[in-house]
Amino acid sequence: MTTETKSLHEKRAAIIVQMQDILNKAKSDNNRSLSKDEDVQWNKLDDEQESITKDIRRIEKLHELSLSEKERLLQAGKENGTSADEEEDKSKKYLKAWCNYIMKGMNGIPHEARELLTRAGQNVGTTTEGGFLVPEGFSFEYDKALLAFGGILGNVRELSTTTGNDIPWPNTDDTANKSVILAEAGSINSGKDIVFGSTTLKAFLYSTDWIKVSIQLMQDSGIPIERLIADLLAERDARGLNLDMTTGAGVTAPQGVVTASTSGKTTASETAITAAEIMDLEHSVDPLYRIGAKFMMHDSVLKKVKQLVFDTSDNRPLWDPGIIRIGTPPTLLGYEIITNQDMASSLVADAKVILFGNFQKYIHRTVLSQSVLRANELFAGNLQVGFTGFSRHDGRKITKSTVYPWKHLTMANT
């Protein structure tokens, strides 16, 4: 733990104590609901502790990425018969060449840099017309952006491939079969044939659309414009991908986790959720998939859930703030919580507001990393240079269609 995160942990802990005091005061006063002022105060404190939590996780993630970069260099060195220092030098040269390409275009960079980019592009099946892969140093920023927006990535299974051909992923439902005691010298039962199905993982092409930058800004900017462009392209990719991996229909886009789920519980009210209903959702999922399970919901829904207690005789909150400084995250009924801003944000009729289950049965397939293309002539009439990023992804539930590792809570329609 760094000095920076230590102070953040202490600040968050003090805020959580204040939040708990507000709830305890209401419960001790004839188990009343929070007053308007208390509700405003509680929500303000909750926003503050959530902001601190994100800061802590961002710092910790940056530390993890720094460590993983060292591991990548060591692994690349083993594969290429070079040292980690040599691989780091190659990465720096490619990064410099890529930044020059972003700032000046192919015709404005030295011959050696053009050769380096072209050779790297040929190795992964791209050309100068197809743009170039984001360098390793920036690809970590890209990965961070994907993790930061929405919540799907980082909580599902990852599959990275170098080509975009369809991949059939086998699945089956063998839950009806089990082992049996065999008598001495007895014969083994023939049993039932296993029926395999498959889920096809595709590779949909995502584009960030154009980012247009004036030539004056490119020439005069005192900031590293190439990093700003890379960050903007990564964030656009992350927003679009998270939306599709949440609610996508699965035909011309990835299959979203909401789309791939089935109802585990319907609330009694159109506008409210009870603790018992969340427990019913939990137990609607097979115990096998409750191992490693998580809740997923929009932050606005989570804010309402945080104020729920077990029942009138037990005022313990369902939500536990956790102790992040020792690696214990906030939980709901003992399960981790994923905040996904592309899920339903309001408690309204028929809304699927909470998911619960094991999201490791969902695969995010990515082909290589994001590539960036610079267009010099397209917007030249306006004295602008255009940049676009593109990448290939898919996401799907990989169990049989009748097997649901996660389910959703549906708001009533009365």
C-alpha positions as CSV (number, residue, x, y, z in Angstrom):
1,M,0.0,0.0,0.0
2,T,1.4,3.4,-1.0
3,T,1.2,6.5,1.2
4,E,-1.3,7.9,-1.3
5,T,-3.7,5.0,-1.1
6,K,-3.3,4.7,2.7
7,S,-4.7,8.2,3.2
8,L,-7.5,7.5,0.8
9,H,-8.4,4.3,2.7
10,E,-8.5,6.2,6.0
11,K,-10.7,8.9,4.5
12,R,-13.2,6.4,3.0
13,A,-13.4,4.5,6.3
14,A,-14.4,7.7,8.1
15,I,-17.1,8.4,5.6
16,I,-18.6,4.9,5.9
17,V,-18.9,5.3,9.6
18,Q,-20.9,8.5,9.1
19,M,-23.2,6.7,6.6
20,Q,-23.8,3.8,9.0
21,D,-24.6,6.3,11.8
22,I,-27.3,7.9,9.7
23,L,-28.9,4.5,9.0
24,N,-28.6,3.4,12.6
25,K,-30.3,6.6,13.9
26,A,-33.3,6.0,11.6
27,K,-33.6,2.3,12.6
28,S,-33.4,3.1,16.3
29,D,-36.1,5.7,15.9
30,N,-39.0,3.2,15.4
31,N,-37.3,1.8,12.2
32,R,-38.4,4.9,10.3
33,S,-37.3,5.8,6.7
34,L,-34.6,8.4,6.2
35,S,-35.8,12.0,6.3
36,K,-35.3,14.1,3.2
37,D,-32.3,15.8,4.8
38,E,-30.8,12.5,5.9
39,D,-31.3,11.0,2.5
40,V,-29.5,13.9,0.8
41,Q,-26.7,13.7,3.4
42,W,-26.4,9.9,3.0
43,N,-26.3,10.1,-0.8
44,K,-23.7,12.9,-0.7
45,L,-21.5,10.7,1.6
46,D,-22.0,7.7,-0.7
47,D,-21.0,9.7,-3.8
48,E,-17.8,10.8,-2.0
49,Q,-16.8,7.3,-0.8
50,E,-17.5,5.9,-4.3
51,S,-15.3,8.5,-5.8
52,I,-12.5,7.6,-3.4
53,T,-13.0,3.9,-4.1
54,K,-12.5,4.6,-7.9
55,D,-9.3,6.6,-7.1
56,I,-7.9,3.8,-5.1
57,R,-8.7,1.2,-7.7
58,R,-7.2,3.4,-10.4
59,I,-3.9,3.7,-8.5
60,E,-3.8,0.0,-7.8
61,K,-4.6,-0.9,-11.4
62,L,-1.8,1.4,-12.7
63,H,0.6,-0.5,-10.3
64,E,-0.6,-3.8,-11.7
65,L,-0.2,-2.7,-15.3
66,S,3.3,-1.6,-14.6
67,L,4.1,-5.0,-13.2
68,S,2.4,-6.8,-16.1
69,E,4.5,-4.7,-18.6
70,K,7.7,-6.1,-17.1
71,E,6.3,-9.6,-17.3
72,R,5.4,-9.0,-21.0
73,L,8.9,-7.9,-21.8
74,L,10.4,-11.0,-20.1
75,Q,8.0,-13.3,-22.0
76,A,8.7,-11.6,-25.4
77,G,12.4,-12.0,-24.7
78,K,12.0,-15.7,-24.2
79,E,10.0,-16.1,-27.4
80,N,12.4,-14.0,-29.5
81,G,15.7,-15.1,-27.9
82,T,16.4,-11.6,-26.6
83,S,16.7,-9.9,-23.2
84,A,14.0,-7.9,-21.5
85,D,16.1,-4.8,-22.1
86,E,16.3,-5.4,-25.8
87,E,12.5,-5.9,-26.0
88,E,12.0,-2.7,-24.0
89,D,14.3,-0.9,-26.5
90,K,12.2,-2.3,-29.5
91,S,9.0,-1.1,-27.8
92,K,10.4,2.4,-27.3
93,K,11.4,2.6,-30.9
94,Y,8.0,1.5,-32.1
95,L,6.3,3.9,-29.7
96,K,8.4,6.8,-31.0
97,A,7.7,5.8,-34.6
98,W,4.0,5.5,-34.0
99,C,3.8,8.9,-32.2
100,N,5.7,10.5,-35.2
101,Y,3.1,8.9,-37.6
102,I,0.3,10.4,-35.6
103,M,1.9,13.8,-35.6
104,K,3.3,13.9,-39.1
105,G,1.9,11.1,-41.2
106,M,3.9,8.5,-43.1
107,N,5.5,11.0,-45.4
108,G,6.7,13.1,-42.6
109,I,8.8,10.6,-40.6
110,P,12.3,9.1,-41.2
111,H,12.8,6.1,-43.5
112,E,13.8,3.9,-40.6
113,A,10.6,4.7,-38.7
114,R,8.5,4.0,-41.8
115,E,10.2,0.6,-42.2
116,L,9.6,-0.2,-38.5
117,L,5.9,0.5,-38.7
118,T,5.5,-1.3,-42.0
119,R,7.3,-4.4,-40.8
120,A,5.3,-4.5,-37.6
121,G,2.1,-4.1,-39.7
122,Q,3.0,-6.9,-42.0
123,N,3.6,-9.2,-39.0
124,V,0.0,-8.7,-37.8
125,G,-1.7,-8.5,-41.2
126,T,-2.2,-4.8,-41.5
127,T,-0.8,-2.2,-44.0
128,T,-0.1,1.5,-44.0
129,E,-3.6,2.0,-45.4
130,G,-5.0,0.0,-42.6
131,G,-3.4,2.0,-39.8
132,F,-1.1,0.6,-37.1
133,L,-1.6,-1.1,-33.8
134,V,-1.5,1.1,-30.8
135,P,2.0,0.6,-29.2
136,E,2.4,-1.5,-26.0
137,G,2.8,1.6,-23.9
138,F,-0.5,3.0,-25.1
139,S,-2.2,-0.3,-25.3
140,F,-2.1,-0.4,-21.5
141,E,-4.0,2.9,-21.6
142,Y,-6.4,1.3,-24.0
143,D,-6.9,-1.7,-21.6
144,K,-7.4,0.7,-18.7
145,A,-10.1,2.6,-20.7
146,L,-11.9,-0.6,-21.4
147,L,-11.9,-1.5,-17.7
148,A,-12.9,1.9,-16.6
149,F,-16.1,2.3,-18.7
150,G,-19.1,0.2,-17.7
151,G,-17.9,-2.8,-15.8
152,I,-18.2,-5.7,-18.2
153,L,-14.5,-6.1,-19.1
154,G,-12.4,-7.3,-16.2
155,N,-15.2,-9.4,-14.9
156,V,-15.7,-11.8,-17.8
157,R,-13.4,-14.4,-19.4
158,E,-10.9,-13.0,-22.0
159,L,-9.9,-14.6,-25.2
160,S,-7.3,-12.8,-27.5
161,T,-6.7,-14.1,-31.0
162,T,-4.5,-12.9,-33.9
163,T,-7.1,-13.6,-36.6
164,G,-10.8,-12.9,-36.8
165,N,-12.2,-16.1,-38.2
166,D,-15.3,-17.6,-36.4
167,I,-14.5,-19.8,-33.5
168,P,-16.9,-22.6,-32.4
169,W,-16.8,-22.9,-28.6
170,P,-18.1,-26.3,-27.5
171,N,-20.6,-26.7,-24.7
172,T,-22.8,-29.3,-23.2
173,D,-25.2,-29.9,-20.2
174,D,-24.0,-33.0,-18.4
175,T,-25.8,-32.2,-15.1
176,A,-28.1,-35.3,-15.4
177,N,-25.1,-37.7,-15.3
178,K,-23.1,-38.7,-12.2
179,S,-20.7,-41.4,-11.1
180,V,-22.0,-44.6,-9.4
181,I,-20.6,-47.3,-7.2
182,L,-19.3,-50.2,-9.2
183,A,-19.5,-53.8,-7.7
184,E,-16.3,-55.9,-7.7
185,A,-15.8,-57.3,-11.3
186,G,-19.0,-55.5,-12.3
187,S,-19.4,-54.0,-15.7
188,I,-19.5,-50.3,-16.5
189,N,-22.8,-49.0,-17.6
190,S,-23.0,-47.8,-21.2
191,G,-24.5,-44.5,-20.0
192,K,-25.8,-41.8,-22.2
193,D,-24.0,-40.2,-25.1
194,I,-22.9,-36.6,-24.4
195,V,-24.6,-34.2,-26.7
196,F,-22.3,-31.3,-27.6
197,G,-23.4,-28.0,-28.9
198,S,-21.3,-24.9,-29.7
199,T,-21.4,-21.1,-29.4
200,T,-19.8,-19.3,-32.3
201,L,-17.5,-16.4,-31.4
202,K,-17.4,-13.8,-34.1
203,A,-15.2,-10.7,-34.6
204,F,-17.3,-7.6,-35.1
205,L,-15.4,-4.5,-36.4
206,Y,-15.8,-1.5,-34.2
207,S,-14.9,2.0,-35.4
208,T,-14.6,5.1,-33.2
209,D,-15.6,7.5,-36.0
210,W,-13.4,10.4,-36.9
211,I,-11.6,12.7,-34.5
212,K,-10.7,15.8,-36.4
213,V,-7.8,17.9,-35.2
214,S,-6.8,21.3,-36.7
215,I,-3.4,21.6,-38.4
216,Q,-2.7,24.6,-36.2
217,L,-3.2,22.5,-33.0
218,M,-1.0,19.7,-34.4
219,Q,1.7,22.3,-35.1
220,D,1.4,24.5,-32.0
221,S,0.2,22.2,-29.2
222,G,2.5,22.1,-26.2
223,I,0.8,18.9,-25.0
224,P,1.5,15.3,-26.3
225,I,-1.4,15.3,-28.7
226,E,-0.8,11.7,-29.8
227,R,-1.5,10.5,-26.3
228,L,-4.7,12.6,-26.1
229,I,-5.9,11.1,-29.4
230,A,-5.1,7.6,-28.2
231,D,-7.0,8.2,-25.0
232,L,-10.1,9.6,-26.8
233,L,-10.1,6.7,-29.3
234,A,-9.8,4.1,-26.4
235,E,-12.6,5.7,-24.5
236,R,-15.0,5.7,-27.5
237,D,-14.2,2.1,-28.1
238,A,-14.8,1.2,-24.5
239,R,-18.2,3.0,-24.3
240,G,-19.5,1.3,-27.5
241,L,-18.2,-2.1,-26.5
242,N,-19.6,-2.1,-23.0
243,L,-23.0,-1.1,-24.3
244,D,-23.2,-4.0,-26.8
245,M,-21.8,-6.5,-24.3
246,T,-24.6,-5.4,-21.9
247,T,-27.6,-5.3,-24.2
248,G,-26.5,-6.4,-27.6
249,A,-28.9,-8.8,-29.5
250,G,-26.1,-11.2,-30.5
251,V,-26.8,-11.2,-34.2
252,T,-25.1,-8.1,-35.7
253,A,-23.4,-7.3,-32.5
254,P,-22.1,-9.1,-29.4
255,Q,-24.6,-10.9,-27.2
256,G,-25.2,-8.7,-24.1
257,V,-25.1,-10.2,-20.6
258,V,-28.7,-8.9,-20.0
259,T,-29.8,-10.4,-23.3
260,A,-28.2,-13.7,-22.4
261,S,-29.9,-13.9,-19.0
262,T,-33.3,-15.2,-17.9
263,S,-35.6,-13.9,-15.1
264,G,-34.7,-15.2,-11.7
265,K,-37.2,-13.1,-9.7
266,T,-39.9,-10.5,-10.4
267,T,-40.5,-7.8,-7.8
268,A,-43.9,-7.2,-6.2
269,S,-43.7,-3.5,-6.9
270,E,-43.0,-1.5,-10.1
271,T,-40.9,1.1,-8.2
272,A,-39.2,-0.7,-5.3
273,I,-37.0,-3.6,-4.4
274,T,-36.9,-5.5,-1.2
275,A,-34.1,-7.4,0.5
276,A,-36.1,-10.7,0.3
277,E,-36.4,-10.3,-3.5
278,I,-32.6,-9.9,-3.9
279,M,-32.2,-13.0,-1.8
280,D,-34.7,-14.8,-4.0
281,L,-32.6,-13.7,-7.1
282,E,-29.5,-15.1,-5.4
283,H,-31.1,-18.5,-4.8
284,S,-32.6,-18.7,-8.3
285,V,-29.1,-19.3,-9.6
286,D,-27.8,-22.9,-9.4
287,P,-25.3,-23.2,-6.4
288,L,-22.6,-24.3,-8.9
289,Y,-22.7,-20.9,-10.5
290,R,-22.9,-19.0,-7.2
291,I,-19.3,-19.9,-6.7
292,G,-17.4,-16.8,-7.8
293,A,-20.7,-15.1,-8.6
294,K,-21.2,-11.3,-8.6
295,F,-24.1,-8.8,-8.7
296,M,-24.2,-6.3,-11.6
297,M,-26.3,-3.1,-11.7
298,H,-26.4,0.6,-12.6
299,D,-25.0,2.9,-10.0
300,S,-28.4,4.5,-9.4
301,V,-29.9,1.2,-8.6
302,L,-27.0,0.3,-6.3
303,K,-27.6,3.5,-4.4
304,K,-31.1,2.4,-3.6
305,V,-30.0,-1.2,-2.7
306,K,-27.4,0.1,-0.3
307,Q,-30.1,1.4,2.0
308,L,-31.8,-2.0,2.3
309,V,-31.5,-4.0,5.6
310,F,-32.3,-7.7,6.1
311,D,-35.6,-7.1,7.9
312,T,-37.4,-5.0,10.5
313,S,-35.8,-7.0,13.3
314,D,-32.3,-7.1,11.8
315,N,-31.2,-3.7,10.7
316,R,-27.8,-4.9,9.2
317,P,-27.4,-3.5,5.7
318,L,-27.3,-6.0,2.8
319,W,-24.4,-3.9,1.5
320,D,-21.0,-4.2,3.2
321,P,-18.5,-1.4,2.4
322,G,-15.6,-3.8,2.6
323,I,-12.0,-2.9,3.6
324,I,-10.3,-2.0,0.4
325,R,-6.9,-1.4,2.0
326,I,-6.6,-5.1,2.7
327,G,-8.1,-6.2,-0.6
328,T,-11.7,-6.7,0.6
329,P,-14.1,-5.1,-1.8
330,P,-17.6,-3.8,-1.1
331,T,-20.2,-6.7,-1.2
332,L,-23.9,-7.4,-1.4
333,L,-24.9,-10.5,0.6
334,G,-21.3,-11.4,0.6
335,Y,-20.9,-11.1,-3.2
336,E,-18.8,-8.5,-5.1
337,I,-20.7,-5.8,-7.0
338,I,-20.1,-4.7,-10.6
339,T,-21.3,-1.2,-11.5
340,N,-22.5,-1.2,-15.1
341,Q,-23.8,2.2,-16.4
342,D,-25.4,0.6,-19.5
343,M,-27.9,-1.4,-17.4
344,A,-31.4,0.0,-16.5
345,S,-31.0,3.0,-14.3
346,S,-34.5,3.4,-13.0
347,L,-37.0,1.1,-11.1
348,V,-39.8,1.0,-13.7
349,A,-42.1,-1.6,-15.0
350,D,-40.4,-4.6,-16.8
351,A,-36.9,-3.2,-16.3
352,K,-34.2,-5.8,-15.8
353,V,-32.3,-3.9,-13.1
354,I,-30.0,-6.5,-11.4
355,L,-28.0,-9.4,-12.7
356,F,-26.5,-12.1,-10.4
357,G,-24.3,-15.0,-11.2
358,N,-21.0,-16.2,-12.6
359,F,-19.9,-14.0,-15.5
360,Q,-16.8,-16.2,-16.2
361,K,-19.2,-18.2,-18.4
362,Y,-19.2,-15.1,-20.7
363,I,-16.3,-14.7,-23.1
364,H,-15.0,-11.4,-24.5
365,R,-13.1,-12.2,-27.7
366,T,-10.7,-9.6,-29.1
367,V,-8.6,-9.7,-32.2
368,L,-5.2,-8.1,-31.6
369,S,-5.5,-4.5,-30.2
370,Q,-6.9,-1.2,-31.4
371,S,-5.4,0.2,-34.6
372,V,-5.3,3.9,-35.4
373,L,-5.6,5.4,-38.9
374,R,-4.5,8.9,-39.9
375,A,-6.3,10.6,-42.8
376,N,-4.4,13.6,-44.2
377,E,-6.5,14.5,-47.3
378,L,-10.1,13.7,-46.2
379,F,-10.5,16.9,-44.1
380,A,-7.7,18.9,-45.7
381,G,-10.3,21.5,-47.1
382,N,-10.9,22.5,-43.5
383,L,-7.2,22.4,-42.6
384,Q,-7.8,19.4,-40.4
385,V,-6.3,15.9,-39.9
386,G,-8.6,13.0,-39.2
387,F,-7.9,10.1,-36.9
388,T,-10.0,6.9,-36.3
389,G,-9.5,3.8,-34.3
390,F,-10.8,0.4,-35.1
391,S,-10.8,-3.0,-33.3
392,R,-12.6,-6.3,-33.5
393,H,-14.6,-7.9,-30.7
394,D,-17.3,-10.3,-29.7
395,G,-18.9,-11.4,-26.5
396,R,-21.2,-14.3,-25.7
397,K,-22.5,-16.7,-23.0
398,I,-20.7,-19.9,-23.7
399,T,-23.0,-22.4,-21.9
400,K,-25.9,-24.1,-23.7
401,S,-28.9,-21.9,-24.4
402,T,-30.9,-23.6,-21.6
403,V,-28.2,-23.2,-19.0
404,Y,-28.1,-19.8,-17.2
405,P,-25.0,-19.0,-15.1
406,W,-26.6,-15.6,-14.2
407,K,-30.2,-14.4,-14.0
408,H,-31.9,-11.0,-13.7
409,L,-34.3,-9.3,-11.3
410,T,-37.3,-8.0,-13.3
411,M,-39.4,-5.1,-12.1
412,A,-43.1,-5.9,-11.9
413,N,-45.7,-4.6,-14.4
414,T,-48.9,-4.2,-12.4
